[in-house]
Amino acid sequence: MDETARLLLWLALAGTAVTFAGSAAIWFMDEERRIRRAFRHVLKLPADAVIVANGRGVGFNFARNLAAVAWDQGAWCLVYRIDELVGAELIVDGEVRARAYRGEPRRALERTTPGGGQITLRLVFDDARYPDFEIALWSPGDEARRRAPSPAEAIQEANRWIARVEAILRRAAPRRPAAAPPPPAQVQAEPPRVAPPAHEAPPWDDEAEPPPRQTAARREPPREPQTRDLFEGDGDEAFT
């Protein structure tokens, strides 16, 4: 009896361990988690905004100004600069119902009724080799999947991403350069003064010294001429 109880206990522990390992593997290999890990690897930081559907995903990291797209559950990724994003479109049954492009007014979603076909979010990039990326948010047959969204939910999610792309385009728009200030007025600098050599006298020492100031002689007032009386003292002599 003791051996049977011990065997049953070991079987229960083994079953619990297998169940736990299987759950951990399912959690680790989840599609969204795999794509997020791939984005963290290529962007060097966790993605700030992520959308995942049918093995594909799109992620943005605003700190590094980068965007990444993923195929095959993150097995292959491609990185763009955010300023290479040109626009986005919401396509339902091959018809563009909403769009946002750089330099254009946003075309808002008017009809939210889903069709019977595919619902796709298309991103357009300024890249010659890979100019666009499409992610199918809902396809015929997805209703059989356990975690698949409904067509109406897929359209609403795509519409939110159109608004997000419009905000990203406004944020990445180049700023207008500020007007350059007028150049400062040029002031002509005075030529540097060069000191004369030690063995030469300053140039002002070569000039002749000014002559001493000459004082004008003091002028005396003119004297009155002295007249002599002809008859003074000679009268007696003349008649002697």
C-alpha positions in Angstrom: 0.0 0.0 0.0 2.8 2.3 0.8 4.5 1.6 -2.6 1.2 2.3 -4.4 0.8 5.6 -2.6 4.3 6.6 -3.3 3.9 5.8 -7.0 0.7 7.8 -7.2 2.4 10.7 -5.5 5.3 10.6 -8.0 2.8 10.5 -10.9 1.0 13.5 -9.6 4.2 15.5 -9.2 5.3 14.5 -12.7 2.0 15.5 -14.1 2.1 18.8 -12.3 5.7 19.5 -13.6 4.7 18.6 -17.2 1.7 20.9 -17.0 3.7 23.7 -15.6 6.4 23.3 -18.2 3.8 23.2 -21.0 2.1 26.3 -19.7 5.4 28.2 -19.4 6.3 27.1 -23.0 3.0 28.3 -24.3 3.4 31.6 -22.4 6.9 32.1 -23.6 6.1 31.2 -27.2 3.1 33.4 -27.4 2.9 35.3 -30.7 2.8 38.8 -29.2 5.5 38.1 -26.7 7.8 36.7 -29.3 7.3 39.8 -31.5 7.8 42.1 -28.6 11.1 40.4 -27.8 12.2 40.7 -31.4 11.4 44.4 -31.3 13.4 44.8 -28.1 16.3 43.1 -29.8 16.3 45.3 -33.0 15.3 48.6 -31.4 17.6 48.1 -28.3 14.7 49.3 -26.1 11.1 48.1 -25.5 8.6 49.3 -28.1 6.3 52.0 -26.9 3.4 51.1 -29.2 2.8 47.6 -30.7 0.2 46.0 -32.9 0.3 42.3 -33.6 -1.9 40.1 -35.7 -1.5 36.9 -37.8 2.2 36.5 -37.2 3.1 40.1 -38.1 3.6 43.2 -36.0 4.5 46.9 -36.0 6.3 48.6 -33.2 7.5 52.2 -32.5 10.1 53.4 -30.1 10.0 57.2 -29.7 13.1 57.5 -27.6 15.3 56.3 -30.4 13.0 57.6 -33.2 12.7 54.2 -34.8 10.0 51.9 -36.1 10.2 48.2 -36.7 8.0 45.7 -38.6 8.1 41.9 -38.1 7.2 38.8 -40.1 6.8 35.2 -39.0 6.3 35.9 -35.3 9.4 38.0 -35.1 11.7 35.7 -37.1 12.5 38.5 -39.5 12.4 42.2 -38.7 13.0 45.4 -40.6 13.9 48.7 -39.0 13.0 52.2 -40.3 13.5 55.7 -39.0 10.2 57.3 -37.9 10.7 60.2 -40.3 10.6 57.6 -43.1 7.0 56.9 -42.3 4.9 58.5 -45.1 1.4 57.4 -44.1 -1.1 54.6 -43.3 -4.3 53.2 -44.8 -7.2 51.2 -43.5 -8.3 48.8 -46.2 -11.6 46.8 -45.9 -12.4 44.4 -48.8 -9.9 46.2 -51.0 -11.4 49.6 -50.3 -9.5 52.4 -48.6 -11.9 53.6 -45.9 -9.5 55.8 -43.9 -6.0 57.2 -44.4 -3.4 59.6 -43.1 -0.5 60.9 -45.2 2.1 63.4 -44.5 1.2 66.8 -45.9 -2.4 65.8 -46.4 -5.5 66.2 -44.3 -6.6 63.0 -42.6 -9.4 61.1 -44.2 -11.6 59.9 -41.3 -13.4 56.6 -41.1 -17.0 57.1 -42.1 -18.3 53.5 -42.4 -17.6 51.1 -39.6 -19.6 48.2 -40.9 -17.3 45.3 -41.7 -17.5 43.5 -45.0 -17.0 39.8 -45.6 -13.3 40.1 -46.7 -10.0 41.1 -45.1 -9.3 44.0 -42.9 -5.8 45.3 -43.4 -3.7 48.1 -42.0 -1.1 49.3 -44.5 1.9 51.4 -43.6 3.8 53.3 -46.3 7.5 54.1 -45.9 10.0 56.2 -47.9 12.1 53.2 -48.8 12.9 52.0 -52.3 13.3 48.3 -51.4 10.5 47.9 -48.9 8.0 50.7 -49.5 5.1 49.4 -47.5 4.0 46.8 -44.9 0.6 45.2 -44.5 -0.8 43.5 -41.5 -4.0 41.7 -41.7 -6.0 42.5 -38.6 -8.8 40.1 -39.6 -9.2 37.5 -42.3 -11.9 35.0 -43.2 -11.5 32.0 -41.0 -10.2 34.0 -38.0 -13.6 33.5 -36.2 -12.4 29.9 -35.5 -9.4 31.2 -33.5 -9.9 31.5 -29.8 -8.3 34.9 -29.3 -9.2 36.5 -32.7 -11.0 39.8 -32.6 -14.3 40.4 -34.3 -14.4 42.3 -37.6 -15.8 45.4 -35.9 -13.1 45.3 -33.2 -10.4 45.0 -35.9 -11.8 48.1 -37.8 -11.8 50.1 -34.6 -8.2 49.1 -33.8 -7.1 50.0 -37.3 -8.8 53.3 -37.0 -7.0 54.0 -33.7 -3.7 53.3 -35.5 -4.6 55.7 -38.3 -5.0 58.4 -35.6 -1.7 57.3 -34.0 0.1 57.5 -37.4 -1.3 61.0 -37.9 0.1 62.1 -34.6 3.5 60.5 -35.4 3.6 62.3 -38.7 2.9 65.7 -37.1 5.6 65.0 -34.5 8.1 64.0 -37.1 7.4 66.9 -39.4 10.6 69.0 -39.9 10.6 72.4 -38.1 10.9 75.6 -40.1 14.4 77.1 -39.6 14.4 80.2 -37.5 15.2 83.5 -39.2 18.9 84.2 -38.9 19.6 87.4 -36.9 21.1 90.3 -38.8 24.9 90.4 -38.8 26.4 92.7 -36.2 27.8 96.0 -37.4 31.5 95.7 -38.2 33.6 98.1 -36.1 37.0 99.0 -37.6 39.6 98.2 -35.1 42.4 100.6 -34.4 45.8 99.5 -35.6 47.8 98.2 -32.6 50.3 100.6 -31.1 53.9 99.4 -31.4 56.3 100.5 -28.7 59.5 101.9 -30.1 62.8 100.0 -29.5 64.6 100.7 -26.3 67.6 102.3 -28.0 65.4 104.8 -29.9 63.9 107.9 -28.4 60.2 108.4 -28.6 59.1 110.3 -31.8 58.0 113.3 -29.8 61.5 113.8 -28.4 62.8 114.6 -32.0 60.7 117.7 -32.3 62.4 121.0 -31.7 61.7 122.5 -28.4 59.5 125.6 -28.7 61.5 128.8 -28.4 61.2 130.6 -25.1 58.5 133.2 -24.9 59.9 136.6 -25.7 58.7 139.4 -23.4 58.0 142.7 -25.1 60.2 145.5 -23.9 58.5 148.1 -21.7 57.8 151.1 -23.7 58.3 154.5 -22.0 56.0 157.4 -22.8 57.6 159.9 -25.2 59.3 162.9 -23.6 58.3 166.4 -24.6 60.9 168.3 -26.6 62.9 170.8 -24.6 62.8 174.3 -26.1 65.5 176.8 -25.4 64.7 180.5 -25.0 66.8 182.4 -27.5 66.8 185.5 -25.3 67.7 183.5 -22.2 71.3 184.1 -21.0 72.5 185.6 -24.3 70.9 189.0 -24.2 73.8 190.8 -22.7 76.3 189.2 -25.0 74.5 190.2 -28.1 74.5 193.8 -27.2 77.8 194.1 -25.6 
